[in-house]
Amino acid sequence: MKGRDFNDRPACSYKTMPFPTEVTCPQCGAEIEIWSDEEETHCRLCGYVVFNHERYIN
């Protein structure tokens, strides 16, 4: 292909797509799914708010 730089990333990169992560609720122990593009989510059982930056701590 003429004029194309193969070092350029495509417009739709896998790093920009949100992905789910399972974390354990620190209050009740239930599994919570939080997406990488969410700031926070609530536990479906006890209502505890889990913040996305906390998922690495728990």
PyMOL Python script that loads the backbone (N, CA, C, O; Angstrom):
from pymol import cmd

cmd.read_pdbstr("""\
ATOM      1  N   MET A   1       0.847  -1.184   0.000  1.00  0.00           N
ATOM      2  CA  MET A   1       0.000   0.000   0.000  1.00  0.00           C
ATOM      3  C   MET A   1       0.881   1.231   0.000  1.00  0.00           C
ATOM      4  O   MET A   1       1.755   1.377   0.854  1.00  0.00           O
ATOM      5  N   LYS A   2       0.659   2.088  -0.925  1.00  0.00           N
ATOM      6  CA  LYS A   2       1.449   3.299  -1.012  1.00  0.00           C
ATOM      7  C   LYS A   2       1.000   4.329   0.011  1.00  0.00           C
ATOM      8  O   LYS A   2      -0.194   4.497   0.261  1.00  0.00           O
ATOM      9  N   GLY A   3       1.969   5.013   0.597  1.00  0.00           N
ATOM     10  CA  GLY A   3       1.662   6.123   1.488  1.00  0.00           C
ATOM     11  C   GLY A   3       1.201   5.726   2.884  1.00  0.00           C
ATOM     12  O   GLY A   3       0.907   6.603   3.696  1.00  0.00           O
ATOM     13  N   ARG A   4       1.131   4.459   3.184  1.00  0.00           N
ATOM     14  CA  ARG A   4       0.664   4.044   4.511  1.00  0.00           C
ATOM     15  C   ARG A   4       1.858   3.717   5.400  1.00  0.00           C
ATOM     16  O   ARG A   4       2.767   2.991   4.998  1.00  0.00           O
ATOM     17  N   ASP A   5       1.841   4.251   6.588  1.00  0.00           N
ATOM     18  CA  ASP A   5       2.883   3.951   7.563  1.00  0.00           C
ATOM     19  C   ASP A   5       2.365   2.828   8.448  1.00  0.00           C
ATOM     20  O   ASP A   5       1.397   3.021   9.184  1.00  0.00           O
ATOM     21  N   PHE A   6       2.986   1.670   8.391  1.00  0.00           N
ATOM     22  CA  PHE A   6       2.494   0.519   9.137  1.00  0.00           C
ATOM     23  C   PHE A   6       2.765   0.621  10.630  1.00  0.00           C
ATOM     24  O   PHE A   6       2.308  -0.233  11.390  1.00  0.00           O
ATOM     25  N   ASN A   7       3.494   1.639  11.072  1.00  0.00           N
ATOM     26  CA  ASN A   7       3.715   1.855  12.496  1.00  0.00           C
ATOM     27  C   ASN A   7       2.555   2.586  13.144  1.00  0.00           C
ATOM     28  O   ASN A   7       2.457   2.632  14.370  1.00  0.00           O
ATOM     29  N   ASP A   8       1.673   3.160  12.331  1.00  0.00           N
ATOM     30  CA  ASP A   8       0.494   3.850  12.865  1.00  0.00           C
ATOM     31  C   ASP A   8      -0.494   2.826  13.395  1.00  0.00           C
ATOM     32  O   ASP A   8      -0.683   1.759  12.812  1.00  0.00           O
ATOM     33  N   ARG A   9      -1.115   3.170  14.503  1.00  0.00           N
ATOM     34  CA  ARG A   9      -2.160   2.297  15.054  1.00  0.00           C
ATOM     35  C   ARG A   9      -3.466   2.535  14.314  1.00  0.00           C
ATOM     36  O   ARG A   9      -3.715   3.640  13.833  1.00  0.00           O
ATOM     37  N   PRO A  10      -4.292   1.518  14.221  1.00  0.00           N
ATOM     38  CA  PRO A  10      -5.607   1.724  13.601  1.00  0.00           C
ATOM     39  C   PRO A  10      -6.469   2.636  14.466  1.00  0.00           C
ATOM     40  O   PRO A  10      -6.226   2.782  15.664  1.00  0.00           O
ATOM     41  N   ALA A  11      -7.465   3.239  13.856  1.00  0.00           N
ATOM     42  CA  ALA A  11      -8.341   4.168  14.582  1.00  0.00           C
ATOM     43  C   ALA A  11      -9.060   3.470  15.727  1.00  0.00           C
ATOM     44  O   ALA A  11      -9.300   4.090  16.762  1.00  0.00           O
ATOM     45  N   CYS A  12      -9.404   2.216  15.571  1.00  0.00           N
ATOM     46  CA  CYS A  12     -10.093   1.453  16.604  1.00  0.00           C
ATOM     47  C   CYS A  12      -9.087   0.516  17.255  1.00  0.00           C
ATOM     48  O   CYS A  12      -8.925  -0.627  16.828  1.00  0.00           O
ATOM     49  N   SER A  13      -8.434   0.991  18.260  1.00  0.00           N
ATOM     50  CA  SER A  13      -7.408   0.206  18.931  1.00  0.00           C
ATOM     51  C   SER A  13      -8.015  -0.586  20.077  1.00  0.00           C
ATOM     52  O   SER A  13      -8.966  -0.128  20.712  1.00  0.00           O
ATOM     53  N   TYR A  14      -7.479  -1.762  20.348  1.00  0.00           N
ATOM     54  CA  TYR A  14      -7.994  -2.590  21.438  1.00  0.00           C
ATOM     55  C   TYR A  14      -7.799  -1.923  22.795  1.00  0.00           C
ATOM     56  O   TYR A  14      -8.517  -2.243  23.742  1.00  0.00           O
ATOM     57  N   LYS A  15      -6.854  -1.015  22.908  1.00  0.00           N
ATOM     58  CA  LYS A  15      -6.601  -0.346  24.180  1.00  0.00           C
ATOM     59  C   LYS A  15      -7.668   0.692  24.516  1.00  0.00           C
ATOM     60  O   LYS A  15      -7.780   1.100  25.672  1.00  0.00           O
ATOM     61  N   THR A  16      -8.448   1.124  23.541  1.00  0.00           N
ATOM     62  CA  THR A  16      -9.475   2.125  23.791  1.00  0.00           C
ATOM     63  C   THR A  16     -10.832   1.494  24.086  1.00  0.00           C
ATOM     64  O   THR A  16     -11.765   2.195  24.478  1.00  0.00           O
ATOM     65  N   MET A  17     -10.954   0.203  23.905  1.00  0.00           N
ATOM     66  CA  MET A  17     -12.228  -0.460  24.153  1.00  0.00           C
ATOM     67  C   MET A  17     -12.364  -0.799  25.630  1.00  0.00           C
ATOM     68  O   MET A  17     -11.421  -1.318  26.226  1.00  0.00           O
ATOM     69  N   PRO A  18     -13.520  -0.516  26.237  1.00  0.00           N
ATOM     70  CA  PRO A  18     -13.717  -0.866  27.647  1.00  0.00           C
ATOM     71  C   PRO A  18     -13.766  -2.378  27.839  1.00  0.00           C
ATOM     72  O   PRO A  18     -14.166  -3.118  26.940  1.00  0.00           O
ATOM     73  N   PHE A  19     -13.353  -2.826  29.024  1.00  0.00           N
ATOM     74  CA  PHE A  19     -13.354  -4.249  29.331  1.00  0.00           C
ATOM     75  C   PHE A  19     -13.839  -4.449  30.765  1.00  0.00           C
ATOM     76  O   PHE A  19     -13.607  -3.587  31.613  1.00  0.00           O
ATOM     77  N   PRO A  20     -14.502  -5.560  31.051  1.00  0.00           N
ATOM     78  CA  PRO A  20     -15.003  -5.824  32.404  1.00  0.00           C
ATOM     79  C   PRO A  20     -13.934  -6.467  33.288  1.00  0.00           C
ATOM     80  O   PRO A  20     -13.054  -7.179  32.804  1.00  0.00           O
ATOM     81  N   THR A  21     -14.028  -6.207  34.577  1.00  0.00           N
ATOM     82  CA  THR A  21     -13.168  -6.829  35.568  1.00  0.00           C
ATOM     83  C   THR A  21     -14.043  -7.282  36.726  1.00  0.00           C
ATOM     84  O   THR A  21     -14.920  -6.543  37.172  1.00  0.00           O
ATOM     85  N   GLU A  22     -13.808  -8.485  37.209  1.00  0.00           N
ATOM     86  CA  GLU A  22     -14.541  -8.993  38.369  1.00  0.00           C
ATOM     87  C   GLU A  22     -13.761  -8.642  39.634  1.00  0.00           C
ATOM     88  O   GLU A  22     -12.566  -8.926  39.727  1.00  0.00           O
ATOM     89  N   VAL A  23     -14.433  -8.026  40.606  1.00  0.00           N
ATOM     90  CA  VAL A  23     -13.837  -7.728  41.903  1.00  0.00           C
ATOM     91  C   VAL A  23     -14.759  -8.264  42.990  1.00  0.00           C
ATOM     92  O   VAL A  23     -15.941  -8.509  42.747  1.00  0.00           O
ATOM     93  N   THR A  24     -14.221  -8.441  44.174  1.00  0.00           N
ATOM     94  CA  THR A  24     -14.999  -8.914  45.306  1.00  0.00           C
ATOM     95  C   THR A  24     -15.432  -7.725  46.149  1.00  0.00           C
ATOM     96  O   THR A  24     -14.614  -6.869  46.486  1.00  0.00           O
ATOM     97  N   CYS A  25     -16.700  -7.670  46.489  1.00  0.00           N
ATOM     98  CA  CYS A  25     -17.226  -6.596  47.328  1.00  0.00           C
ATOM     99  C   CYS A  25     -16.568  -6.700  48.708  1.00  0.00           C
ATOM    100  O   CYS A  25     -16.629  -7.757  49.336  1.00  0.00           O
ATOM    101  N   PRO A  26     -15.946  -5.627  49.185  1.00  0.00           N
ATOM    102  CA  PRO A  26     -15.298  -5.691  50.491  1.00  0.00           C
ATOM    103  C   PRO A  26     -16.281  -5.783  51.659  1.00  0.00           C
ATOM    104  O   PRO A  26     -15.899  -6.154  52.769  1.00  0.00           O
ATOM    105  N   GLN A  27     -17.546  -5.444  51.407  1.00  0.00           N
ATOM    106  CA  GLN A  27     -18.536  -5.471  52.485  1.00  0.00           C
ATOM    107  C   GLN A  27     -19.221  -6.825  52.625  1.00  0.00           C
ATOM    108  O   GLN A  27     -19.343  -7.338  53.737  1.00  0.00           O
ATOM    109  N   CYS A  28     -19.676  -7.418  51.504  1.00  0.00           N
ATOM    110  CA  CYS A  28     -20.445  -8.668  51.608  1.00  0.00           C
ATOM    111  C   CYS A  28     -19.781  -9.861  50.928  1.00  0.00           C
ATOM    112  O   CYS A  28     -20.216 -10.996  51.128  1.00  0.00           O
ATOM    113  N   GLY A  29     -18.735  -9.632  50.126  1.00  0.00           N
ATOM    114  CA  GLY A  29     -18.028 -10.734  49.485  1.00  0.00           C
ATOM    115  C   GLY A  29     -18.583 -11.171  48.142  1.00  0.00           C
ATOM    116  O   GLY A  29     -18.082 -12.132  47.558  1.00  0.00           O
ATOM    117  N   ALA A  30     -19.603 -10.492  47.638  1.00  0.00           N
ATOM    118  CA  ALA A  30     -20.181 -10.844  46.335  1.00  0.00           C
ATOM    119  C   ALA A  30     -19.230 -10.427  45.213  1.00  0.00           C
ATOM    120  O   ALA A  30     -18.427  -9.508  45.376  1.00  0.00           O
ATOM    121  N   GLU A  31     -19.331 -11.107  44.083  1.00  0.00           N
ATOM    122  CA  GLU A  31     -18.545 -10.734  42.913  1.00  0.00           C
ATOM    123  C   GLU A  31     -19.236  -9.565  42.214  1.00  0.00           C
ATOM    124  O   GLU A  31     -20.446  -9.593  41.987  1.00  0.00           O
ATOM    125  N   ILE A  32     -18.454  -8.536  41.874  1.00  0.00           N
ATOM    126  CA  ILE A  32     -18.974  -7.337  41.214  1.00  0.00           C
ATOM    127  C   ILE A  32     -18.236  -7.170  39.899  1.00  0.00           C
ATOM    128  O   ILE A  32     -17.017  -7.329  39.838  1.00  0.00           O
ATOM    129  N   GLU A  33     -18.975  -6.851  38.847  1.00  0.00           N
ATOM    130  CA  GLU A  33     -18.359  -6.573  37.561  1.00  0.00           C
ATOM    131  C   GLU A  33     -18.255  -5.063  37.402  1.00  0.00           C
ATOM    132  O   GLU A  33     -19.253  -4.353  37.529  1.00  0.00           O
ATOM    133  N   ILE A  34     -17.055  -4.573  37.124  1.00  0.00           N
ATOM    134  CA  ILE A  34     -16.848  -3.151  36.879  1.00  0.00           C
ATOM    135  C   ILE A  34     -16.108  -3.002  35.560  1.00  0.00           C
ATOM    136  O   ILE A  34     -15.126  -3.699  35.303  1.00  0.00           O
ATOM    137  N   TRP A  35     -16.587  -2.087  34.726  1.00  0.00           N
ATOM    138  CA  TRP A  35     -15.990  -1.862  33.416  1.00  0.00           C
ATOM    139  C   TRP A  35     -14.901  -0.814  33.525  1.00  0.00           C
ATOM    140  O   TRP A  35     -14.968   0.076  34.373  1.00  0.00           O
ATOM    141  N   SER A  36     -13.899  -0.919  32.668  1.00  0.00           N
ATOM    142  CA  SER A  36     -12.738  -0.035  32.714  1.00  0.00           C
ATOM    143  C   SER A  36     -13.101   1.429  32.473  1.00  0.00           C
ATOM    144  O   SER A  36     -12.360   2.317  32.896  1.00  0.00           O
ATOM    145  N   ASP A  37     -14.211   1.698  31.809  1.00  0.00           N
ATOM    146  CA  ASP A  37     -14.597   3.082  31.546  1.00  0.00           C
ATOM    147  C   ASP A  37     -15.583   3.630  32.584  1.00  0.00           C
ATOM    148  O   ASP A  37     -16.043   4.763  32.447  1.00  0.00           O
ATOM    149  N   GLU A  38     -15.912   2.856  33.609  1.00  0.00           N
ATOM    150  CA  GLU A  38     -16.803   3.311  34.679  1.00  0.00           C
ATOM    151  C   GLU A  38     -15.983   3.887  35.835  1.00  0.00           C
ATOM    152  O   GLU A  38     -14.917   3.369  36.166  1.00  0.00           O
ATOM    153  N   GLU A  39     -16.479   4.941  36.435  1.00  0.00           N
ATOM    154  CA  GLU A  39     -15.839   5.509  37.620  1.00  0.00           C
ATOM    155  C   GLU A  39     -16.182   4.698  38.865  1.00  0.00           C
ATOM    156  O   GLU A  39     -15.346   4.517  39.750  1.00  0.00           O
ATOM    157  N   GLU A  40     -17.419   4.212  38.922  1.00  0.00           N
ATOM    158  CA  GLU A  40     -17.882   3.462  40.091  1.00  0.00           C
ATOM    159  C   GLU A  40     -19.003   2.522  39.695  1.00  0.00           C
ATOM    160  O   GLU A  40     -19.599   2.666  38.628  1.00  0.00           O
ATOM    161  N   THR A  41     -19.286   1.564  40.554  1.00  0.00           N
ATOM    162  CA  THR A  41     -20.424   0.669  40.385  1.00  0.00           C
ATOM    163  C   THR A  41     -20.930   0.285  41.769  1.00  0.00           C
ATOM    164  O   THR A  41     -20.239   0.482  42.768  1.00  0.00           O
ATOM    165  N   HIS A  42     -22.132  -0.261  41.821  1.00  0.00           N
ATOM    166  CA  HIS A  42     -22.744  -0.647  43.092  1.00  0.00           C
ATOM    167  C   HIS A  42     -22.858  -2.162  43.170  1.00  0.00           C
ATOM    168  O   HIS A  42     -23.130  -2.829  42.173  1.00  0.00           O
ATOM    169  N   CYS A  43     -22.648  -2.691  44.362  1.00  0.00           N
ATOM    170  CA  CYS A  43     -22.852  -4.121  44.598  1.00  0.00           C
ATOM    171  C   CYS A  43     -24.343  -4.405  44.479  1.00  0.00           C
ATOM    172  O   CYS A  43     -25.164  -3.693  45.056  1.00  0.00           O
ATOM    173  N   ARG A  44     -24.691  -5.447  43.730  1.00  0.00           N
ATOM    174  CA  ARG A  44     -26.101  -5.773  43.527  1.00  0.00           C
ATOM    175  C   ARG A  44     -26.753  -6.352  44.770  1.00  0.00           C
ATOM    176  O   ARG A  44     -27.980  -6.357  44.873  1.00  0.00           O
ATOM    177  N   LEU A  45     -25.952  -6.847  45.728  1.00  0.00           N
ATOM    178  CA  LEU A  45     -26.519  -7.442  46.936  1.00  0.00           C
ATOM    179  C   LEU A  45     -26.652  -6.448  48.094  1.00  0.00           C
ATOM    180  O   LEU A  45     -27.712  -6.354  48.714  1.00  0.00           O
ATOM    181  N   CYS A  46     -25.583  -5.711  48.383  1.00  0.00           N
ATOM    182  CA  CYS A  46     -25.615  -4.836  49.561  1.00  0.00           C
ATOM    183  C   CYS A  46     -25.616  -3.350  49.233  1.00  0.00           C
ATOM    184  O   CYS A  46     -25.845  -2.525  50.117  1.00  0.00           O
ATOM    185  N   GLY A  47     -25.363  -2.990  47.964  1.00  0.00           N
ATOM    186  CA  GLY A  47     -25.387  -1.593  47.569  1.00  0.00           C
ATOM    187  C   GLY A  47     -24.086  -0.840  47.803  1.00  0.00           C
ATOM    188  O   GLY A  47     -24.023   0.366  47.562  1.00  0.00           O
ATOM    189  N   TYR A  48     -23.050  -1.525  48.265  1.00  0.00           N
ATOM    190  CA  TYR A  48     -21.756  -0.899  48.516  1.00  0.00           C
ATOM    191  C   TYR A  48     -21.209  -0.314  47.213  1.00  0.00           C
ATOM    192  O   TYR A  48     -21.284  -0.957  46.166  1.00  0.00           O
ATOM    193  N   VAL A  49     -20.662   0.895  47.273  1.00  0.00           N
ATOM    194  CA  VAL A  49     -20.120   1.545  46.089  1.00  0.00           C
ATOM    195  C   VAL A  49     -18.637   1.189  45.973  1.00  0.00           C
ATOM    196  O   VAL A  49     -17.854   1.429  46.891  1.00  0.00           O
ATOM    197  N   VAL A  50     -18.270   0.613  44.829  1.00  0.00           N
ATOM    198  CA  VAL A  50     -16.882   0.284  44.547  1.00  0.00           C
ATOM    199  C   VAL A  50     -16.407   1.214  43.443  1.00  0.00           C
ATOM    200  O   VAL A  50     -17.036   1.317  42.390  1.00  0.00           O
ATOM    201  N   PHE A  51     -15.299   1.886  43.690  1.00  0.00           N
ATOM    202  CA  PHE A  51     -14.732   2.799  42.705  1.00  0.00           C
ATOM    203  C   PHE A  51     -13.710   2.061  41.855  1.00  0.00           C
ATOM    204  O   PHE A  51     -13.044   1.137  42.323  1.00  0.00           O
ATOM    205  N   ASN A  52     -13.595   2.475  40.611  1.00  0.00           N
ATOM    206  CA  ASN A  52     -12.724   1.787  39.667  1.00  0.00           C
ATOM    207  C   ASN A  52     -11.273   1.783  40.138  1.00  0.00           C
ATOM    208  O   ASN A  52     -10.572   0.793  39.929  1.00  0.00           O
ATOM    209  N   HIS A  53     -10.808   2.842  40.755  1.00  0.00           N
ATOM    210  CA  HIS A  53      -9.418   2.869  41.212  1.00  0.00           C
ATOM    211  C   HIS A  53      -9.195   1.937  42.402  1.00  0.00           C
ATOM    212  O   HIS A  53      -8.050   1.615  42.717  1.00  0.00           O
ATOM    213  N   GLU A  54     -10.260   1.497  43.067  1.00  0.00           N
ATOM    214  CA  GLU A  54     -10.142   0.571  44.192  1.00  0.00           C
ATOM    215  C   GLU A  54     -10.010  -0.882  43.767  1.00  0.00           C
ATOM    216  O   GLU A  54      -9.645  -1.732  44.579  1.00  0.00           O
ATOM    217  N   ARG A  55     -10.301  -1.178  42.507  1.00  0.00           N
ATOM    218  CA  ARG A  55     -10.299  -2.582  42.078  1.00  0.00           C
ATOM    219  C   ARG A  55      -8.912  -3.190  42.164  1.00  0.00           C
ATOM    220  O   ARG A  55      -8.795  -4.414  42.233  1.00  0.00           O
ATOM    221  N   TYR A  56      -7.872  -2.398  42.164  1.00  0.00           N
ATOM    222  CA  TYR A  56      -6.510  -2.921  42.273  1.00  0.00           C
ATOM    223  C   TYR A  56      -6.139  -3.170  43.733  1.00  0.00           C
ATOM    224  O   TYR A  56      -5.203  -3.922  44.007  1.00  0.00           O
ATOM    225  N   ILE A  57      -6.851  -2.557  44.668  1.00  0.00           N
ATOM    226  CA  ILE A  57      -6.573  -2.692  46.088  1.00  0.00           C
ATOM    227  C   ILE A  57      -7.226  -3.938  46.656  1.00  0.00           C
ATOM    228  O   ILE A  57      -6.609  -4.656  47.443  1.00  0.00           O
ATOM    229  N   ASN A  58      -8.473  -4.204  46.265  1.00  0.00           N
ATOM    230  CA  ASN A  58      -9.246  -5.308  46.826  1.00  0.00           C
ATOM    231  C   ASN A  58      -8.763  -6.651  46.386  1.00  0.00           C
ATOM    232  O   ASN A  58      -9.326  -7.671  46.785  1.00  0.00           O
TER     233      ASN A  58
END
""", "prot")
cmd.dss("prot")
cmd.show_as("cartoon", "prot")
cmd.util.cbc("prot")
cmd.orient("prot")
